[in-house]
Amino acid sequence: MIRSALVLLACTLTFAGPIAAQAATPTTATTVPSVSLPPELDRVLRAYEREWGARSPAGLAQRFTEDGFVLQSGHPPVRGRAGITRAFERSGGALALPDIGKFILLVRRERGGSWRIAADMDNGNGAR
């Protein structure tokens, strides 16, 4: 339980999610993350960044578990890779990881040892 909470906390400190990415300026190669993650979890985030930057909704969905869950600010929740692909159809581009807004990126180890995103929830701080 404690390890799961630490993984969630580390990911939330490092990854601000798509809502912040759309509103912020891109990071540079010299940007240092606010926490260090174990390599297997860092790979999950870097793969997400690559797919986001490539504007690849299907690629993003593959970073999630089969029953993955996305809740974007101002949109109804979606579950499963097909729904996630649709949710990210107009997403992508430069990705910045600022510490603004409210977000959770929950990762789960699947059978076989691969880490994937189980839930991605974000909510900006802006007025509705």
MIKOLBA-134038 format. One line per 4 residues: number of its first residue (from 1); for each residue x, y, z of C-alpha. Coordinates in steps of 0.2 Angstrom, whole numbers, plus 5000, padded with zeros to 4 digits. Layout:
% MIKOLBA-134038
NUM) X/Y/Z | ...
END
This chain:
% MIKOLBA-134038
1) 5000/5000/5000 | 5014/5012/5005 | 5024/5008/4989 | 5008/5011/4978
5) 5005/5028/4986 | 5023/5033/4984 | 5022/5028/4965 | 5006/5039/4964
9) 5014/5053/4973 | 5030/5053/4963 | 5021/5053/4947 | 5009/5067/4952
13) 5024/5077/4957 | 5033/5074/4940 | 5018/5074/4928 | 5006/5088/4926
17) 4995/5080/4913 | 4988/5086/4896 | 4978/5101/4903 | 4994/5110/4909
21) 5003/5104/4893 | 4991/5114/4883 | 4993/5130/4893 | 5011/5130/4896
25) 5027/5133/4886 | 5037/5118/4881 | 5051/5112/4892 | 5069/5112/4887
29) 5082/5098/4888 | 5089/5106/4903 | 5073/5105/4913 | 5075/5095/4929
33) 5061/5085/4936 | 5055/5089/4953 | 5058/5071/4959 | 5068/5056/4953
37) 5058/5041/4948 | 5063/5023/4947 | 5069/5019/4929 | 5054/5008/4925
41) 5042/5022/4930 | 5052/5035/4921 | 5050/5025/4905 | 5031/5026/4907
45) 5032/5045/4908 | 5044/5047/4893 | 5034/5036/4882 | 5018/5046/4886
49) 5028/5062/4882 | 5034/5055/4865 | 5017/5049/4860 | 5009/5066/4866
53) 5023/5075/4856 | 5019/5065/4840 | 5001/5069/4842 | 4997/5050/4842
57) 4980/5046/4851 | 4982/5027/4847 | 5000/5028/4854 | 4994/5037/4870
61) 4981/5024/4872 | 4994/5010/4871 | 5002/5018/4886 | 4987/5014/4897
65) 4980/4997/4904 | 4966/4989/4894 | 4954/4996/4907 | 4963/5013/4909
69) 4953/5028/4914 | 4954/5046/4908 | 4946/5061/4916 | 4950/5078/4907
73) 4944/5094/4913 | 4927/5099/4906 | 4924/5082/4898 | 4915/5066/4903
77) 4926/5051/4909 | 4932/5038/4897 | 4937/5020/4900 | 4947/5008/4889
81) 4959/5011/4875 | 4946/5015/4862 | 4938/5028/4873 | 4956/5035/4877
85) 4960/5036/4859 | 4945/5046/4855 | 4948/5057/4870 | 4965/5062/4864
89) 4960/5064/4846 | 4964/5083/4846 | 4978/5082/4859 | 4997/5082/4858
93) 5011/5094/4853 | 5024/5101/4864 | 5023/5094/4882 | 5028/5105/4897
97) 5027/5098/4915 | 5023/5113/4926 | 5017/5111/4944 | 5000/5119/4940
101) 4982/5113/4941 | 4977/5097/4950 | 4981/5080/4942 | 4984/5062/4946
105) 4993/5049/4935 | 4991/5032/4942 | 5002/5018/4936 | 4999/5000/4938
109) 5011/4985/4935 | 5002/4972/4924 | 5005/4954/4924 | 5022/4951/4916
113) 5030/4966/4924 | 5025/4980/4912 | 5020/4997/4920 | 5006/5006/4912
117) 4994/5020/4916 | 4979/5015/4924 | 4971/5033/4927 | 4975/5050/4920
121) 4964/5064/4929 | 4967/5082/4927 | 4958/5098/4932 | 4965/5115/4928
125) 4964/5130/4940 | 4956/5142/4927 | 4938/5148/4929 | 4924/5139/4920
END
